[in-house]
């Protein structure tokens, strides 16, 4: 029986068709690889864009306030080239906005120097809730602890890194600890909140969570209570065992010029913009009379708002040398909204009503005044920028891994 002939293409045509199919598949594969490569490039550009916000940003008109540590403590720090006018007058707002973009807040799983979000997810999963609830309880009774804890955090991190060394009452060496330095002493506020929080955390997870991490979580929480949006805080810090009052001299003092403050911040890897942004912490809290009477007596600072000068003289009359400054009155940095983290502080500074010499200096220096003006005009940008600056500060010179210890109590080193 004769087989039915099928309508099939000749053999050579079938081969060409198969070859064409292979060629098309190869082309598709190449296109796919090109697409993947392009996506990787885009992802890399986005990553660089995000991480450069934690780098050192040159100052206005090319005046470089970038750090000198090569970015060791911060992701992406100190290695990317930028144009000389990166932070020039024409590009000021654009790059300040890049720095403060909410999308640049580190996401879950990001690490820096051994720190990461969710560090205690398995060892003490409720730690952030415990800290938040304890801090909120104290804040409801005394909202001024927000300014106190922010100050504890800055004074701790800026001196020996974020290692809770400021919280130590004494150290094994017997030397005068940081908290007894003149810049701290009786002006510290909020330690009892950290003590209570540490006790609550120890009851749930003994020997697991460092005082340095508790202070970092508490700082984030009081900032939120005072007006910021919630933001993630990395953890994994260990506690230091050294605390020296002599080290506190690195802190900028109340009579510092912008140049002097910028030098101090520069050495820690912070830009002029970040200096001005972090100065916004003075939108809450206040200062005792001795910190600003240099502007009132013997000659009144002519650049100080006249009405404010009269108010301050009534609150802080001249005292003889050697008077007990612990009894000085305390004056709000920002009387318009003394309990809220907002840009009202910058508005006051622009009006010549900055309380400290260092506050007023931000308006007098043309480089910082431009930044102050930009921040005052965009409240939400400042809030996001301030959150980012706190995150960066929290990563400064941290102890991680097996360094330091996990203190049983925040006021003393483990024996």
Buried (B, 14 or more C-beta within 10 A) or exposed (E): EEEEEEEEEEEEEEEEEEEEEEEEEEEEEEEEEEEEEEEEEEEEEEEEBBBBBBBBBBBBEEEBBBBEBEBEBBBBBBEEEBEEBBBBEEBBBEBBBBBBBBEBBBEEEBBBBBBBBBBBEEEBEEBBEBBBEBBBEBBEEEBBBBBBBBBBBBBBBBBBBBBBBBBBEBBEEEEBBBBBBEBBEEBBBBBEBBBBBBEBBBEBBEEBBBBBBBBBBBBBBBBBBBBBEEBBBBBBBBBBBBBBBEBBEEBBBBBBBBEBBBEBBBEBBBBBBBBBBBBBBBBBBBBBBBBBBBBBEEEBBEEBBEEBBEBBBEEBEEBEEEEEBEEBEBBBBBBEBBBBBBBBBBBBBBEBBBBBBBBBBBBBBEBBBBBBBBBBEBBEBBBBBBBBBBBBBBBBBBBBEEBBBBBBBBBBBEE
